[in-house]
Amino acid sequence: MYPTLLVFASLVAAIASVGSEGTSSNGQPVDAWKTVSLPETFYLKHRSLEYDEGLGGTAKCVSVTLLEKNDEDRTAKSRMMYKDPQTNLMKENTVCVKVPRSDKSTINDIIQMSDADNCG
């Protein structure tokens, strides 16, 4: 798994309003699949690391677009795009997203990312 994708996973979790206890701001558990399977492109405007080589170095914004999903096994392929600050060209990575359930959880609350070629 790419180290930069761990950063992405944490950002996706933030978008889903997951707090440190795995609940939303109203105290209800959050199903991570709802974020991963969003049909519209969404944008991550804040990053947990100032420099992330795998996702645009110091790019300010990353977009995520769902390409395909399997609701039964909760896997998806998504395209992540960012503007390369050195060339000003758009770059993209296609990733595999899996959403398993953590121990003792009643919902799928983990987002795992890997190379899209190994999805399934």
C-alpha positions as CSV (number, residue, x, y, z in Angstrom):
1,M,0.0,0.0,0.0
2,Y,1.3,3.5,-0.9
3,P,2.1,5.6,2.2
4,T,0.4,8.5,0.5
5,L,-2.8,6.6,0.2
6,L,-2.9,6.3,4.0
7,V,-3.1,10.1,4.0
8,F,-5.9,10.0,1.5
9,A,-7.8,7.4,3.6
10,S,-7.5,9.7,6.7
11,L,-8.8,12.6,4.6
12,V,-11.8,10.6,3.3
13,A,-12.6,9.7,6.9
14,A,-12.6,13.4,7.8
15,I,-14.9,14.1,4.9
16,A,-17.3,11.5,6.3
17,S,-17.2,13.5,9.6
18,V,-15.7,10.6,11.5
19,G,-14.3,11.7,14.8
20,S,-11.7,9.9,16.9
21,E,-14.3,7.6,18.2
22,G,-15.6,6.6,14.8
23,T,-18.8,8.5,15.1
24,S,-20.3,11.5,13.4
25,S,-20.8,14.9,15.0
26,N,-24.2,13.8,16.2
27,G,-22.8,10.7,17.9
28,Q,-24.0,8.1,15.4
29,P,-21.6,5.6,13.8
30,V,-20.5,6.4,10.3
31,D,-20.5,3.9,7.5
32,A,-17.3,4.6,5.5
33,W,-18.8,3.0,2.4
34,K,-21.1,6.0,2.1
35,T,-18.1,8.2,1.4
36,V,-16.2,5.8,-0.8
37,S,-19.3,5.2,-3.0
38,L,-20.3,8.8,-3.6
39,P,-21.3,9.1,-7.3
40,E,-20.1,12.7,-7.7
41,T,-16.5,13.9,-7.8
42,F,-15.5,15.4,-4.5
43,Y,-12.5,17.5,-3.5
44,L,-10.2,17.2,-0.6
45,K,-9.0,20.7,0.2
46,H,-7.0,20.0,3.3
47,R,-4.1,17.6,3.8
48,S,-2.6,16.1,6.9
49,L,0.9,16.4,5.4
50,E,2.4,19.5,3.9
51,Y,4.4,17.5,1.4
52,D,3.1,14.2,-0.2
53,E,5.1,13.0,-3.2
54,G,2.4,10.5,-4.3
55,L,-0.4,13.0,-4.4
56,G,1.1,16.1,-6.0
57,G,3.9,17.1,-3.7
58,T,2.5,20.3,-2.3
59,A,-0.7,20.3,-4.4
60,K,-3.4,22.2,-2.7
61,C,-6.4,20.1,-3.8
62,V,-7.1,16.4,-4.7
63,S,-10.2,15.3,-6.5
64,V,-11.7,11.8,-6.1
65,T,-14.0,10.2,-8.7
66,L,-15.7,6.9,-8.3
67,L,-15.1,4.7,-11.4
68,E,-16.8,1.5,-10.4
69,K,-18.0,-0.2,-7.3
70,N,-19.2,-3.5,-6.0
71,D,-21.7,-3.0,-3.2
72,E,-21.7,-6.6,-2.2
73,D,-18.1,-6.9,-1.2
74,R,-17.6,-3.2,-0.7
75,T,-14.8,-2.6,-3.1
76,A,-14.4,0.2,-5.6
77,K,-12.0,1.8,-8.1
78,S,-11.5,5.5,-7.8
79,R,-9.5,8.1,-9.7
80,M,-7.6,10.6,-7.7
81,M,-6.4,13.7,-9.5
82,Y,-4.2,16.6,-8.5
83,K,-2.3,19.4,-10.2
84,D,1.5,18.9,-10.3
85,P,2.9,22.2,-8.9
86,Q,6.1,21.9,-10.9
87,T,4.5,21.3,-14.4
88,N,1.0,22.7,-13.8
89,L,-0.4,19.6,-15.5
90,M,-3.1,17.4,-14.0
91,K,-1.9,14.0,-12.7
92,E,-4.0,11.0,-11.8
93,N,-3.8,7.7,-9.9
94,T,-6.4,5.0,-10.0
95,V,-6.7,3.2,-6.7
96,C,-8.6,0.2,-5.3
97,V,-10.6,1.0,-2.2
98,K,-11.8,-1.6,0.3
99,V,-14.1,-0.9,3.2
100,P,-13.9,-3.7,5.9
101,R,-15.3,-3.7,9.4
102,S,-13.1,-3.2,12.4
103,D,-13.3,-5.5,15.4
104,K,-16.5,-5.2,17.4
105,S,-18.0,-2.7,14.9
106,T,-21.5,-3.1,13.5
107,I,-20.6,-1.1,10.3
108,N,-17.8,-1.0,7.8
109,D,-15.7,1.7,9.2
110,I,-12.2,1.2,7.7
111,I,-11.0,2.6,4.4
112,Q,-8.1,0.7,2.8
113,M,-6.4,1.8,-0.4
114,S,-4.1,-0.2,-2.7
115,D,-3.0,-0.4,-6.3
116,A,-6.0,-0.6,-8.7
117,D,-4.4,-3.6,-10.5
118,N,-4.8,-5.7,-7.4
119,C,-8.5,-4.9,-6.7
120,G,-10.9,-7.7,-6.2
